[in-house]
Amino acid sequence: MTRDGERSRSSQVGQKREDVLRAALEAFSDIGYRSTTVSDILRRSALTSGEFYDHFNDKEAAFLGLVGDGAAPLFSRLGKVGKGASSLEELVRGFCREYFSYIVSDGVLSHFMRTNREEMRALIDQPAMRWAIFELEENIRSGTESGRLPAVDAGYLTATIVGVAFEVGLRMLERKDPNVDGAAGFAERMILGGFQSLLAEGGQGPPSSGPSLRSASLVLHSF
């Protein structure tokens, strides 16, 4: 096969994968992840079952592929917020506003998240989300070590930021007119107000010695 032929083949494979994900997004948004079957996905496309299974083993794999592709730009933006923050207030404010703005900006994504709340919560245990949480925690830990951020248990703070932002974001999307400023302001005050209370009481818990992804998982699954 010539180089041009290889590029054409690669492009066709990539397009088929996009077609699968587009149909999966439509199905998951229309009837929810739990009720969706592979047949429901196929009915929303011109794909054959063979073409679906060329790319994904089952609907769960398609769901994870869909979320992974869609979340990559968000994780990149959140990572920049964490690395560039010069204060705890800037970090929390930037994280919340970046996250809320992103999930509101795309109507299809917003509907997808509203329709699949429990499945979105379960994503905390997936590699892409684990890495994003790990990066946030490492940015907090690096900030405390350099003096940019106050001394704080990085694991607990990471779990708090992720849990509050995620749940407030879902509640925001349920409203007729989602208000990013209102939701972000509320989340910021909850997180920063709680931190100020800890400072006043003189207790933040011992600094964490390593990534505590399980903490974030427990926060999300407690709602």
Rosetta blueprint (number, residue, H / E / L):
1 M L
2 T L
3 R H
4 D H
5 G H
6 E H
7 R H
8 S H
9 R H
10 S H
11 S H
12 Q H
13 V H
14 G H
15 Q H
16 K H
17 R H
18 E H
19 D H
20 V H
21 L H
22 R H
23 A H
24 A H
25 L H
26 E H
27 A H
28 F H
29 S H
30 D H
31 I H
32 G L
33 Y L
34 R L
35 S L
36 T L
37 T L
38 V H
39 S H
40 D H
41 I H
42 L H
43 R H
44 R L
45 S L
46 A L
47 L L
48 T L
49 S H
50 G H
51 E H
52 F H
53 Y H
54 D H
55 H H
56 F L
57 N L
58 D L
59 K H
60 E H
61 A H
62 A H
63 F H
64 L H
65 G H
66 L H
67 V H
68 G H
69 D H
70 G H
71 A H
72 A H
73 P H
74 L H
75 F H
76 S H
77 R H
78 L H
79 G H
80 K H
81 V H
82 G H
83 K H
84 G H
85 A L
86 S L
87 S L
88 L H
89 E H
90 E H
91 L H
92 V H
93 R H
94 G H
95 F H
96 C H
97 R H
98 E H
99 Y H
100 F H
101 S H
102 Y H
103 I H
104 V H
105 S H
106 D L
107 G H
108 V H
109 L H
110 S H
111 H H
112 F H
113 M H
114 R H
115 T H
116 N L
117 R H
118 E H
119 E H
120 M H
121 R H
122 A H
123 L H
124 I H
125 D H
126 Q L
127 P H
128 A H
129 M H
130 R H
131 W H
132 A H
133 I H
134 F H
135 E H
136 L H
137 E H
138 E H
139 N H
140 I H
141 R H
142 S H
143 G H
144 T H
145 E H
146 S H
147 G L
148 R L
149 L L
150 P L
151 A L
152 V L
153 D L
154 A H
155 G H
156 Y H
157 L H
158 T H
159 A H
160 T H
161 I H
162 V H
163 G H
164 V H
165 A H
166 F H
167 E H
168 V H
169 G H
170 L H
171 R H
172 M H
173 L H
174 E H
175 R L
176 K L
177 D L
178 P L
179 N L
180 V H
181 D H
182 G H
183 A H
184 A H
185 G H
186 F H
187 A H
188 E H
189 R H
190 M H
191 I H
192 L H
193 G H
194 G H
195 F H
196 Q H
197 S H
198 L H
199 L H
200 A H
201 E H
202 G L
203 G L
204 Q L
205 G L
206 P L
207 P L
208 S L
209 S L
210 G L
211 P L
212 S L
213 L H
214 R H
215 S H
216 A H
217 S H
218 L H
219 V H
220 L H
221 H H
222 S L
223 F L
